[in-house]
Amino acid sequence: MGEHTSNGQTFERDLQALWSAEKQLTQAMPLMIERASNLGLKKNLALHLAETHQHKVAIEAICKQLGFAHEGEENAEIKSLVEQGEREMSTQVSDVKVDAAIIAGAIKIEHYEISRYEEVANAAEALGFEGVAKRLRLTLE
């Protein structure tokens, strides 16, 4: 566990950062779906959008259970990744290249989410929140 999640207050901020990431993604993904040309990619993004909304709701429930506010500062890392992806999509002229930009951006976001959910789940465990850790790991799966 890093010092980043060393106590309840930073743990609350970490949960808020996850919630903010999921919120930003639910706002950004409709544009990705609209811009994608490959039908399979569109379907996968739509499924992922539904999952992302569920993850956001799950974090809200965890925060409520712990007496934490779920809203905090905007997640700057996700904001940067989303903006980078939007710039990349807007510079592509062919549908295939737009789809490739969407996939590349989605992979970067997934890597970020996997590492952060793992860190926050480990912090939850260290703080004695076993049920919360299990729920966060369920999201990871």
C-alpha positions in Angstrom: 0.0 0.0 0.0 1.4 3.4 -1.0 1.2 6.5 1.1 -1.5 7.6 -1.3 -4.0 5.3 0.4 -2.6 5.4 3.9 -5.7 6.5 5.9 -9.4 6.9 5.7 -9.3 10.4 4.3 -7.0 9.5 1.4 -9.1 6.4 0.9 -12.2 8.5 0.5 -10.3 10.7 -2.1 -9.3 7.5 -3.9 -12.9 6.3 -4.1 -13.9 9.8 -5.3 -11.3 9.6 -8.0 -12.6 6.2 -9.2 -16.2 7.6 -9.2 -15.1 10.7 -11.1 -13.3 8.5 -13.6 -16.4 6.4 -14.2 -18.6 9.5 -14.5 -16.3 11.1 -17.0 -16.2 7.8 -19.0 -20.0 7.6 -19.1 -20.0 11.1 -20.5 -17.2 10.4 -23.1 -18.3 7.0 -24.3 -21.4 8.1 -26.3 -19.1 10.1 -28.6 -16.8 7.2 -29.0 -19.8 5.0 -29.9 -21.0 7.6 -32.4 -17.6 8.0 -34.0 -16.9 4.2 -34.3 -17.6 2.7 -37.7 -17.1 -1.0 -36.9 -20.3 -2.5 -35.7 -18.5 -4.9 -33.3 -16.6 -2.0 -31.8 -19.9 0.0 -31.4 -21.5 -3.0 -29.6 -18.5 -3.6 -27.3 -18.4 0.1 -26.4 -22.2 0.2 -25.7 -21.8 -2.9 -23.4 -18.8 -1.2 -21.7 -20.8 2.0 -21.2 -23.5 0.0 -19.4 -20.8 -1.7 -17.2 -19.2 1.7 -16.5 -22.5 3.1 -15.3 -22.9 0.1 -13.0 -19.3 0.7 -11.6 -20.2 4.3 -10.9 -23.4 3.2 -9.0 -21.4 0.6 -7.1 -18.8 3.2 -5.9 -21.7 5.5 -4.8 -23.1 2.6 -2.8 -19.7 1.9 -1.2 -19.3 5.6 -0.3 -22.8 5.7 1.2 -22.0 2.5 3.2 -18.8 4.1 4.6 -20.4 7.6 5.1 -18.2 9.1 2.4 -19.1 11.7 -0.2 -18.8 10.1 -3.6 -18.2 13.4 -5.4 -14.8 15.0 -5.1 -12.3 16.6 -7.4 -12.4 15.8 -11.1 -10.1 12.9 -12.0 -7.3 14.7 -13.9 -5.7 11.5 -15.2 -8.9 10.3 -16.9 -9.7 13.8 -18.1 -6.3 13.9 -19.8 -6.7 10.4 -21.4 -10.2 11.3 -22.6 -9.0 14.7 -24.1 -6.1 12.9 -25.7 -8.4 10.3 -27.3 -10.8 13.0 -28.5 -7.9 14.9 -30.1 -6.7 11.7 -31.7 -10.1 10.8 -33.1 -10.6 14.3 -34.5 -7.4 14.2 -36.5 -8.2 10.9 -38.3 -9.8 11.0 -41.6 -10.5 7.3 -42.3 -13.0 5.3 -40.4 -10.4 2.5 -39.8 -8.0 5.1 -38.2 -10.8 6.5 -36.0 -11.6 3.0 -34.8 -7.9 2.4 -34.1 -7.7 5.6 -32.1 -10.7 4.6 -30.1 -9.3 1.2 -29.3 -5.9 2.7 -28.4 -7.5 5.2 -26.1 -9.8 2.5 -24.5 -6.7 0.3 -23.8 -4.9 3.2 -22.0 -8.0 3.9 -19.9 -8.4 0.2 -19.1 -4.8 0.0 -17.9 -5.3 3.0 -15.7 -8.5 1.6 -14.2 -7.1 -1.8 -13.5 -4.1 -0.4 -11.6 -6.2 2.1 -9.6 -9.0 -0.4 -8.7 -6.3 -2.8 -7.5 -4.6 -0.1 -5.4 -7.9 1.0 -3.9 -9.0 -2.6 -3.2 -5.6 -3.2 -1.4 -6.1 0.0 0.6 -9.7 -1.1 1.6 -8.3 -4.4 2.8 -5.5 -2.7 4.8 -8.2 -0.5 6.4 -10.3 -3.5 7.3 -13.0 -3.0 4.8 -13.1 -6.6 3.5 -16.5 -6.3 1.8 -15.5 -3.1 0.0 -12.3 -4.8 -1.2 -14.3 -7.7 -2.5 -16.7 -5.4 -4.3 -13.8 -3.4 -5.9 -12.2 -6.7 -7.0 -15.5 -7.8 -8.5 -15.4 -4.7 -10.7 -11.8 -5.6 -11.7 -13.0 -9.0 -12.9 
